Each structure stands twice: as structure tokens, then as C-alpha cells.
Amino acid sequence: MPNEKIPYKIYLNEDEMPKTWYNLRADMKQKPAPLLNPGTHKPMTAQELSGVFCEELVKQELDDTTALFQIPEEIRSFYKMYRPSPLVRAYCLEEKLDTPAKIYYKFEGNNTSGSHKLNSAIAQAYYAKKQGLKGVTTETGAGQWGTALSMACAYLGLDCKVYMVKCSYEQKPFRREVMRTYGASVTPSPSMDTQVGRKILAEHPGTTGSLGCAISEAVETAVGSEGYRYVLGSVLNQVMLHQSVIGLETKAALDKYSVKPDMIIGCAGGGSNLGGLIAPFMGQKLRGEADYRFIAVEPASCPSFTRGVYAYDFCDTGMVCPLAKMYTLGSGFIPSANHAGGLRYHGMSSTLSELYHQGLMEAVSVKQTEVFEAAEYFARVEGILPAPESSHAIRIAIDEARKCKETGEEKTILFGLTGTGYFDMVAYEKFHMGQMEDYIPTDAELEECRNALPRID
């Protein structure tokens, strides 16, 4: 139906929803580097990882040859509460920008957690329940992952312990209370509840925390609690596998109208939504079937891709997790407290890092005031209040559409709208009050963190 007018919202029916997740690594000739044991610097084994993660998730984490994983029917049934999610043609935005570009966005905010995070949360909770565990521990930055996991655990009857980055814990009390409503315990991180938390507070008194800090505390709690495992909302291969449902739905919806995007844009913190969105399209590129331009957008205050180094580093600040080869600012890097736009992790997915290192995708960093300018503009034009994280992608999508106006090119732009920003009103308030600042780390600050990277022979 290439000549049929494309509707504002393209929905798949339930039967068209993906029945399998797609493992992008299967099509990569150069695979991502393996996780290393921090003590021996040898590749982590399934047995070693199973002390931290659920057994089935360990299998998914280590598998880089199986292209398709069957989605259990119990998970597909849960997905049907909010999936398939809509692919939206941004006609209003196109008209307002007066651009010849065609703009589409995949909207993942149509669930109570308000974001894409629920796609992996229910999968990880399902495998924990299937293994007979009592509960899980995790970290959360902006709060979307913690909210999603608390929902999934409540549905399956699992205990959920969340360590929330302290500045988010204080700035987003309503997000915190949603987690508690679903039965999760929520602790500001770093805390005095764990050995690593006490160590971080001693070394950095008054710190507002980071995802790296919260990960350390969550892992320590999981390892020290019988019947618990740790789960993570981004970065890991298993998470991007689950999030591939975003890209698979998106491609199926575009294919209905014979639409092929020229560029695909996503915000990048740890890599889950970006990896999920681009997965089937990048697979085509790797197999030589089609070509696309991929753009990762990150905050200038936490620029892992654009100013980080490609090296093995700890996945957490407390240095208790495995080593991952990734673009990193150093596990000791803690974003400025005035950074309100999410995407606060010091590193990037090993899979996306390898793709970026091979030159298969681009990366750009943006200042947070520019991000919130785009968020406000989008809200007024398209009627959705976007999450600050998603607004990084919106910023670049708008910029690219304006370039099309200047050149007259009719490019098709696709971006991921990962969620809503209704729990981020403190950040919006700071922007509207003129109290938001653009902090960019200095070269000296980043060099200090890089100098602390582990030495791998």
C-alpha cells in the first residue's frame, strides 16, 4: 500500500506482535568482547554469572550465535496489556517545522511505568519466578526502570528491592511512591545499608550518587541475600534482546506502508532503548540487505560515546561487577548533580560500543537546556510531554528535519520516544525558571577517571 495515505498512528494487531526476540549479535561478524572476571581477567563463565543473574538470563547474556529467542507465552500475554505500541507519523511536527522530511516516532509510554523498560522488566521477573527465587534487586536512575520492575514483580508475586540514585530519589518523590505502591522497597543510593555504599560515602561525602553506585549496592544485596538475584535495566545483552520487540514492531509497521527510514535516532544512556529500536534495521545493514544512518544521542554532561574511551572497565562504581569492554568515562565518574536529563551511566552497552567502534553508527552529545527546549517544543506541537531521556532524540530529530528544510531533501526520520515525563516536573520547573545549567565535564576531570581504568593484559 505505498500510495495509501499513512495514518497518524500505525497499530499492529495482536497476531502481528513479535513471537521472538532478535539477537543482533548473531549477525555481527566481530562479536562484542566478553565480560571478564575482575579477579582473573578471564571471560566470565555461566557458573560465575549465575551467582548474580538468573540462569536463563545468563544463557541469553552469553549467546552470540542464536538469532531468534522464542518469547514465552506468559510474557507475550503480559505484553498484550500495552503492546503493540503505536508508531506515530508526526504530521503536526512536520507542518510546524515546515520541513519536507517525514518524521516517525515509536511511542513506548503507553503503560503505567511510562517507558519502554517494562519490556525487559517482565521478562527478567518471569525468569526469576520460574527459577523459584524470592525476589530481585536492582538500581534505578530516573526511576523508569525501578517503576517497571516493581510492576512486573507485583504481577508475579516477587519481592523487589530498588536502590535509587540519590538525586533522583530526592527530585522525583512521586516516581519513588509509584514503586512503593507496587510493593518495592526503595533506598536512596549511596546508602549506609551496604558495605560498598558506606565506602562510597566515606570517599565522596554528600555525593548525589550515580547509576554505578546504585548498581554496586544492588549487586551486594543480591549476592548476600538467599533466594535473590540481581537484574539490570540496560547495558546488558539480555536487556537489548528483550527490547528488540520495539524495533521488530517498528519495522513491521513501516513495512505495511513500504516506508524505509533514512536515519534512526535514539537517546543513549546504557543502550537498551537504542539497541532495541535499531536491532532489526542494524541486522539488515550487517547482512548487506539495506543501509541506514544510525545516530546515538547522549548528554554532554555524561558523554560516554563522544568523549569516552573504548576499554575494559568495571560496570559499577564499587568495582564488584564484571569488567566490560565498552565506551566509558571510567567507573568512578559521577555526573554533576545539576544534570536532570537522565542517561547518567558512565559506560555504554558492549554491543553498541562494538558497532560504534566499527563505524556502523554515529554519536552526538547535546546540552540539557537544548534538550528541554526540544521537549517543550514537542509537547506543544505533538501533545505528549516527553521524558527528558527521550528528548535527547527529539532534539536531534528536529535538527535533522530543519537541515532537510535548508537542503530541500525529503528524508525519512525515525526516532524512539521512550516514555513520558510526567514524573520529571522538577526538571521542567528548573528549565522554566531559568535555573537549569549546562554542565560539561572538563578534560582534566575525565582524564582523572580514565587514569583509574583497570589494566588488562
Secondary structure, 3 states (H helix, E strand, C coil): CCCCCCCCEECCCHHHCCCEEECHHHHCCCCCCCCECCCCCCECCHHHHCCCCCHHHHHHHHCCCCCEEECCHHHHHHHCCCCCCCEEECHHHHHHHCCCCEEEEEECCCCCCCECCHHHHHHHHHHHHHCCCCEEEEEECCCHHHHHHHHHHHHHCCEEEEEEEHHHHHHCHHHHHHHHHCCCEEEEECCCCCHHHHHHHHHCCCCCCCHHHHHHHHHHHHHCCCCEEECCCCCCHHHHHHHHHHHHHHHHHHHHCCCCCCEEEEECCCCHHHHHHHHHHHHHHHCCCCCCEEEEEEECCCCHHHHCEEEEEECCCCCCCCEEEEEECCCCCCCCCCCCCCCCCCECCHHHHHHHHCCCCEEEEECHHHHHHHHHHHHHHHCCCECHHHHHHHHHHHHHHHHHHHHCCCCEEEEEECEECCCCHHHHHHHHCCCCCCCCCCHHHHHHHHCCCCCCC
